[in-house]
Amino acid sequence: MKKKKIVYCMYYILMFLPLVVTVISLIFLPDRIPAHYGSENQVTRWGSKYETLIFPAETMICGAIITAVPKSAAGKKKDAENNENSVLIIGIAVLLLFNLMTFYFLLADFRQIRNLSDMPVDITGLVFCYLGTAIILCGIFMPKLKRNSLIGLRTKWSMKIEVTWEKSQKFGGISFVISGACIVVSSLFTEGAMCVVWSLGILVVDVIIDIIYTRIAACKYS
């Protein structure tokens, strides 16, 4: 129970930290900041510093939605805690990405960056490196998920009976870890549009393979 409270504490810290940091930053930010960057990483619009509050607001909305997921994903009462813990860990990973993005763009605002290529870290590579890491995390937790109506590798075939669900989650867990690792490697060696193409390509192929497997599992075990 104590561990669960710690997890929830971390969750809410990550949910509200961007707002706290951004509000404090407003005191020091210039009135006019880069408000939007185009596909070439160049500033396409300048705006008010108060626009920095948009991202923290989105973070809180996302956090609030995720907290509602465990109730819907609980499934049977005896499986509720297991599914809830998995959702919370994945939620923390999502909120951490929002936090990183908030701090990244606050730094760009402070430095009045006109081209994101001038930043120490490539934003596309950063996002997809983190995405790959999050997918690996999802893969680790996926085999532990019990059958439910919301999360996991859910197709009409995987949901058919308990055994097809279990086999599908185990297969999906392994494939997610592999594809996540491939996305991380891709993000380290590519940037910009190429990073997006490679990362999304890997993800699409993985999803297709997973769906095909659930069909095979249903035919084999049903």
ABEGO torsion letter per residue (X at the ends): XAAAAAAAAAAAAAAAAAAAAAAAAAAABBABBBABBBAAGBBABBBBAAAAAAAAAAAAAAAAAAAAAAAAAAEBAAAAAAAAAAAAAAAAAAAAAAAAAAAAAAAAAAAGBABAAABABBAAAAAAAAAAAAAAAAAAAAAABBBBAABEBBBAAAAABAAAAAAAAAAAAAAAAAAAAAAAAAAAABBEAAAAAAAAAAAAAAAAAAAAAAAAAAAAAX
